[in-house]
Amino acid sequence: MAYKITDACISCGACAENCPVAAISQGDTQYVIDADTCIGCGACASVCPVGAPEEE
């Protein structure tokens, strides 16, 4: 199941740096996950300091 980034995102970039498939990019106000590319591994959630990535 793909992940999404909630409004808790502080745009630190930790999630994008740790995504093994480069599914995460900087959006207008926070990072966003491309659901079609996301493999649901949870690497982003495990490194996020504020718990912003959540399973959809």
N, C-alpha and C positions, 0 to 999 in steps of 0.2 A: 504494500500500500504506500502511496506517495505521501510525502510530508508537505506541509505548508508552513509559512512563517507568519506568526501572529503579530499583532500591534505591539507586543512587548519588545520587539526587536530594537536594539540600540545601535545598529549599523556598525558593529565592531569588525565584521568580516571573518570571524573565526569559523563560521559555518562554511563559507565559500572556500576557504583555504583547506578544509578537511573533506570536502566532497570528492569522492573518488571518480565521479562521472561528470564533474563540472556542470551540475544542474542548477547552481545557485549564482545569481548575479545581483548587482546593485540596482535597485529600482529607484523610483522618484524619491521616496521617503524612507525606504527600508529595503533590506535584501528580499529577494523573491526566489522561489523554487519553480523550475519548469517541471510540471507534473509528468509530462511525456518522457523526460529524461531521467527523472528521479527513480532510483531502484529500491527505495524504501529501506536502506541499510541502517539508518539512524545515526550515522557518523556526525551529522550536523547537530542533532539533538544532544549527543554526548559531550560536545565541546562548547555549546552555547552557555554563556555565563548567566543568562536570564531565562533560559528555557523557552525561547520563542518558537523553535520548530516543533510542530506537533503533527501526528499522523492525521490524514484527512479521513 
